[in-house]
């Protein structure tokens, strides 16, 4: 093994070990910091409880043309469905049968 190869191999190995060590150290410090923040929050809420959060205020936005048209469409559709449910379909059928039989009788009379 030559000097250059040995030097570069050693440098690569040392750099990799240092990088992994520093990365692990940073990760551990970040975890410890978040744990300390959580513990501080728990302890501070035990001593001084936080006031209850205010309820969010409802957001009011101006209604546009499309929303108005959607509301009109929904109202008309609801009315049509309500009419369908409230209709006495037996009575409608009987009325239609009566009209058709009346038309057929008129046709027979004219012949």
C-alpha positions in Angstrom: 0.0 0.0 0.0 1.4 3.3 -1.0 1.7 6.5 1.0 -1.1 8.3 -0.9 -3.5 5.4 -0.7 -2.9 4.9 3.0 -3.2 8.6 3.7 -6.4 8.9 1.7 -7.9 5.8 3.3 -7.0 7.0 6.8 -8.4 10.5 6.1 -11.6 9.0 4.7 -12.0 6.7 7.8 -11.2 9.5 10.2 -13.6 11.9 8.5 -16.4 9.4 8.4 -16.0 8.6 12.1 -15.8 12.3 13.0 -18.9 13.1 10.9 -21.0 10.3 12.5 -19.8 11.3 16.0 -20.8 15.0 15.4 -24.1 14.0 13.9 -25.0 11.7 16.8 -23.9 14.4 19.3 -26.2 17.0 17.5 -29.1 14.6 17.5 -28.7 13.8 21.2 -28.5 17.5 22.0 -31.6 18.3 20.0 -33.5 15.5 21.8 -32.3 16.7 25.2 -33.3 20.3 24.4 -36.8 19.2 23.4 -37.1 17.1 26.6 -36.0 20.0 28.7 -38.5 22.3 27.0 -41.3 19.9 27.7 -40.3 19.4 31.3 -40.0 23.2 31.8 -43.5 23.6 30.4 -44.9 20.9 32.6 -43.3 22.4 35.7 -44.3 26.0 34.9 -48.0 24.9 34.3 -48.0 23.2 37.7 -46.9 26.4 39.4 -48.8 28.9 37.3 -51.6 27.3 35.3 -52.2 28.8 31.9 -55.4 30.7 31.4 -57.9 28.8 29.3 -57.6 29.5 25.6 -60.1 31.9 24.1 -62.6 30.4 21.7 -61.8 31.2 18.1 -64.0 33.9 16.6 -66.0 32.8 13.6 -64.6 34.1 10.4 -67.1 35.9 8.2 -66.4 36.2 4.5 -68.5 38.0 1.9 -70.7 35.7 -0.1 -69.8 35.6 -3.8 -72.0 35.0 -6.8 -71.2 31.3 -7.0 -72.1 30.7 -3.4 -75.4 32.5 -3.9 -76.2 30.4 -7.0 -75.3 27.3 -5.1 -77.6 28.2 -2.3 -80.4 28.9 -4.7 -79.8 25.6 -6.5 -79.8 23.7 -3.2 -83.1 25.4 -2.1 -84.8 24.5 -5.4 -83.5 20.9 -5.2 -84.7 20.6 -1.6 -88.1 21.8 -2.6 -88.3 19.3 -5.5 -87.3 16.4 -3.2 -89.7 17.5 -0.6 -92.5 17.7 -3.2 -91.6 14.2 -4.4 -91.9 12.8 -0.8 -95.1 14.6 0.0 -96.9 13.7 -3.2 -99.6 11.0 -3.0 -98.5 8.9 -6.0 -101.5 6.6 -5.8 -103.8 9.6 -6.3 -101.6 10.9 -9.2 -101.9 7.4 -10.9 -105.7 7.4 -10.5 -106.0 10.8 -12.0 -103.8 9.9 -14.9 -105.9 6.7 -15.5 -109.1 8.7 -15.4 -107.8 11.2 -17.9 -106.5 8.5 -20.3 -109.8 6.6 -20.0 -111.7 9.8 -20.7 -109.6 10.4 -23.8 -110.1 6.8 -25.0 -113.9 7.1 -24.6 -113.9 10.3 -26.6 -112.0 8.6 -29.4 -114.4 5.7 -29.4 -117.4 8.0 -29.5 -116.0 9.9 -32.5 -115.7 6.6 -34.5 
